Amino acid sequence: MRPSRNTPLLALALFGVGAVASAQPRRPVVTTVAMVHPSAEAPPGWDLSRADDTLARIQRAATGDPRRGALEISSALLAGVEPHVAAAGLDTLGVLARPESADAILRYLDHRRVSLRRRALIAAARLHTPAMLRAIDARLSDSDPEVRAEAARSLADVGDAASVRALWAAFERDAGNGLGSEGSILLQESARALGARGAEQDVDRLLTFLRRAPFGALARAFEASLRRAELPNPVKLRVVQALAGIATPQARELLTRLVDEHRGRPTPAIDAARSAISRIQ
């Protein structure tokens, strides 16, 4: 099962555990597999050589004491389990969001399987400790484009000032690649994250990329910025004025969405957007 950010994590984890447990035959599992270098022992009473038994124990751990559950699941993952078992374990650690999960999540952020790195990213974002944020920052340079995009997506939700610096590095690395009107998926997601988490100067810096970077990516950034309640109105007004200045159909569409979202809530930026829409053909 491929994780979705729109799927509740608890439902995803428990569904995945139950579905895989019923479908997988019992077979031996070598606990010293090459994919993960074990550094822990199996939790007491857990037989990691039986995938179905391990999945059932993960399911029980998800509904019991959160601290104990996180410790047991993390120990199992660090001891070494099959990929589908690891996937269920990471999903559950994301649900529990306990600091005891940190070692296992960090280990799987370096896993050779893309699907497990993506799941580990989602779990890391749920913890959002400084160590987890720095680990997510590092995945902006992952070898896989989906993992890079997932990292930027996570930082849009939980990133800090250090993350903004990492996001700028990712954004500028891809900004000149000329990948059509939308740009790469990393460019799109890092732009949105910068718009959502950046300071006033970061929003102003994004404006300097108009006509230089794909507009589709920048539109994501500006939409995120304009939706932020805490961003000062003068900054939002500068964004609207810059969009009005390029006067393209894409800019008009973005401004129209902004006005539609803020009906009945006039601000200087909304008034300027409404005026610009009437002028742009």
N, C-alpha and C positions, 0 to 999 in steps of 0.2 A: 504494500500500500504506500503510495506516495503521499507525504505529508502536505497539508494545505494550511495556510495561515488563517483561512476562514473557517476551519473546522475546529470545534472545541477540543482542546488537547486531551481532556479526560475521556471524552467519547472516542477520540481517535485511538488513544492508547488501549483502552479496554476492548474496543472492537477489534483492534489488531491482535491483541493477545488472544481473545476468544476464538477469532476466526482461524488464526494460525494453529492454535493448539488443537482444534478439532480436525484440521486438514492435514497436519504433518504426522507421518508415521514415526514410531519410536525408532531411533537409531543412535549409535554411539556418537559422541561429540568429543573430539580431541581438544582438551582444555589448553593446550599449548600451541594453538594454531599460529601460523606465521603472521596473520593479519594484525594481531594484537599481542604484544609481549606481556604475558601475565606478570603482575606484581602483587597479587593478592590471592588468598585462598578462597575457595567456595564457602559461602555462609554455612553454618552448621545445619545439617539436614537437607541441604540442596544437593541434588545429584545432577551435575552439569553435563553428564554423559547422556542424559535423557532430555531432549529438547522440549517435549510436551510437559514434562514435570517442571522444568524451569519456567516455562511460560505460565503455567498455572500458579506457581509461587510468585511470579512477578505480579500477576493479577491480584492475588491475595495481599501482597505487600502494598499495592496501590490503595487499598481500602482500609488498611490498618494504621498503626502509629506512623506518622509521616517520617519521623527521624529514623526509626528502625527500618522502615521500608526503603528509604534512600540509602542507608548503609548496606543493607542486604543486596539490593539491586546493583549498587555500585561495585560491591565486592565481586559479584557474579560477573559483571562486565569486565572488570579488570583481570579476573582469573581466566577469561577467554570463553566465548560462546559463539554459536553459529550466527551468521549475519541477521537472519530473520528474528532471532531471539534478541540480539543486540538492538535491533530496530524497536522492538516492543519495549525493551528496557529503557532506551533513551526517551521514547515518547512518555513513558511513565515518570522518569526523572524530571522531565519538563513540567508535568502536572504537579509533582510534589514540590518542585522549586526549593529544594533544601540545600544548604551549604555543604552537607555531607556528600553531595553528588559531584562536587567540583572536580575531583581527580579523574573520575570516569569520563565526565564530559570533556575535559581537556584532552584526555587520551584519544577520544573518538573524533575530536576536531582534526586530528592528524591521520585519521584512518585512510587507507587506500581506497575504500569504496566511497564514491561520491554521495550515494544515498545516505550513508551513515554520517558523513560530515554535515550534510544538510540537516539531518535530524539533531545532531549535536549542536548546531548553530541555534536552532529553535529552542532547545533546552537551555543553552547558555544565555540567551536573551531573557529567558524567564528568571534566571538568577540575577542577572545584570549587576554583579559585583564589579569592582574595578578590574580585578584579574580577568573576569569573563569578558568585559568590554575590550580589554587589550587583546584577548584571544580572538574576538570577533573582528577587531580592526585588522589583525594579521590575515584573516581570510579574505580581505579585499584583494589580496594578491594570490589567491588560490589558483591552481592550474585549471580548474573547471569554471566556465562562465556562470553556471547556475549557482555554484557555491558562492562566487563573488557577488552575484546579485542578491542572494539570500542574506549575505553579510550586510550589504547596504540596506536591505529591507529592515533587518533587525535594528540597525543603528538609527534608522528613521524613528523608531519607537523608543529606544532606550539609550541612545548615544550621548556622550558628554563632550566637553571641549576638546579633549584629546582625539576623540572619534571624528570631530569635525576636521581636524588637520589630516587625518588619514583619508577621510572622504574627499577632501580637496585633491590629494595626491591621486586617488583613483579617478576622479572626475577629469582632471587635467590630462591624465595619461590617455584617456579615451576620447577627449573632446575633439581632437584633430584627426580622428580616423576616417571621417567622411562616410559613415555608414547610413546614408539616406537621411530623410527628414526626422527620423526618430532617434538615431544613434544606437549604440550597443545597449544591451539590457543593463549592463553595469552603469553606463552613463545615465540612463534613465533613472535607475534606482538611487545612484549616488546623488544626482541632482535633486531628486525628491527629498532625500535625507538631509541635504544641505539646506533646502528650503524649510524643512520642518524643525531642524535642530540648530541651525546656524544663528549667529548673532546678527545685529543690524549691519555690521560691516560685511558679513558674509553675503547677505542679500544684495547689498550694493555691488559686491564683487561679481555676483552672478549676472547682474545687469550688464556688466562689461562684455559678457559672452554673447549678447544678442548680435545676430548676423555673423557670428564666428563659430558657434556650436549649433548642432541640430535643434531646431525650435521645439520639436516634440519633447525632448528631454528637459529643456528649460521651462516649458509650460508646466511640467510636473512640479518643478521647483517653485515656480511663482504661485501656482495654485496652493501648494502647501503653505507658503509664506502668508498668502492673503487670508488663509483660514485661521491663522494663529491669533487668538484673542489677546495675547500679551505683547504682540509686535506693535510698536508705536504707529499711529496713523500716518505720520510723515513718511515713514519707510514704505508703507503700503501705497501711499500716494505717488511716491517716486516710481514704484513698480508699474502702477497703472499708467502714469505719464510716459514711461519708456515704451510700454506696449502700444500706447496710442501713437507714439512717434514712428514706430515701424509700419503701422497702418496696413497690415496684411490680413487676409481673410482668417488665418489661423489666430492672429492676435484678437480679432473681433470676436471669434468664437469663444476664446478664453474669457474675454471681458463680459460677454453675454452670460456665460455660466456664472461668473462672479455676481453679476447683478441679480440673476434669478435666485441664487442662493441667499441673498441678503434683502429680499423684498420686505419692506416694512421696517428695515433697520438702516436708515441712511447714515452715511459717514462721508467725509470729504473724498475718500478713495472711491466709494460707490458712486457718488455724484459725478466724479471725473470719468469713471468707467461708462456711465450712462451717456454722458456727453460725447465721449470718444466713439461709442457705438454708432451714434447718429451721423458721425462724420466719415467713418470708414465704409467704403463701398464694398 
